[in-house]
Amino acid sequence: MPTWATWCRKAHLQGNKREKECAPREEWDIVSGTHEPIITMEQFEQVQQIRSQRREKYRETVEKREILYRT
């Protein structure tokens, strides 16, 4: 069953921006098994792996660009 965590309890306007007031990790409300999952854990892990690969590829591209434009 999925786990649900609540850590940002309040949102308020600060000028033109909406600011969140987040609790420290020790104060988070963590509840498991409260609802049926939309996707399976296997699907979730596959997506996380794809995201990780894309993130790494993006970082490599940014590093290459920085090297090219430094010289």
matplotlib code that plots the C-alpha trace (Angstrom):
import matplotlib.pyplot as plt

x = [0.0, 1.2, 2.4, 1.1, 3.2, 2.0, 4.7, 3.6, 0.6, 0.1, 0.4, 0.3, 0.9, 4.2, 4.0, 3.1, 4.3, 2.7, 5.0, 4.7, 5.4, 6.8, 7.3, 10.5, 10.8, 10.3, 6.8, 5.6, 2.3, 3.1, 0.2, 0.4, -2.4, -5.0, -6.0, -5.6, -2.6, -3.1, 0.0, 1.9, 5.2, 7.0, 5.6, 6.7, 10.2, 10.4, 9.4, 11.9, 14.7, 13.7, 13.7, 17.1, 18.5, 17.1, 18.4, 21.9, 21.8, 20.6, 23.5, 26.0, 24.7, 24.8, 28.4, 29.5, 27.9, 29.6, 33.0, 32.4, 31.4, 34.2, 36.9]
y = [0.0, 3.5, 5.9, 9.5, 12.2, 15.7, 18.2, 21.6, 22.6, 26.3, 28.4, 32.2, 35.1, 36.9, 39.9, 38.4, 34.9, 32.0, 30.8, 27.4, 26.9, 23.4, 21.4, 19.7, 16.1, 14.9, 16.4, 14.9, 12.9, 9.6, 7.2, 3.9, 1.9, 4.7, 4.3, 2.1, 2.9, 4.3, 2.5, -0.5, -0.3, -1.8, 0.9, 3.6, 2.2, 2.0, 5.7, 6.7, 4.9, 6.7, 10.0, 9.3, 8.5, 11.7, 13.8, 12.3, 12.9, 16.5, 17.1, 15.8, 18.1, 21.1, 20.3, 20.0, 23.3, 25.0, 23.6, 24.8, 28.3, 28.8, 28.8]
z = [0.0, -0.7, 2.0, 2.3, 4.0, 5.0, 5.6, 4.3, 6.3, 5.5, 2.4, 2.6, 0.3, 0.7, -1.7, -5.0, -4.2, -2.4, 0.4, 2.0, 5.7, 6.0, 9.2, 10.1, 9.1, 12.7, 12.7, 9.4, 9.5, 7.6, 7.0, 5.1, 3.4, 3.3, -0.4, -3.4, -5.5, -9.0, -10.3, -9.1, -7.2, -10.2, -12.5, -9.9, -9.8, -13.6, -13.8, -11.2, -13.1, -16.3, -14.5, -13.0, -16.5, -18.0, -15.1, -15.6, -19.3, -18.7, -16.2, -18.7, -21.4, -19.1, -18.0, -21.7, -22.5, -19.6, -20.7, -24.3, -23.3, -20.7, -23.3]

ax = plt.figure().add_subplot(projection="3d")
ax.plot(x, y, z, "-o")
ax.set_aspect("equal")
plt.show()
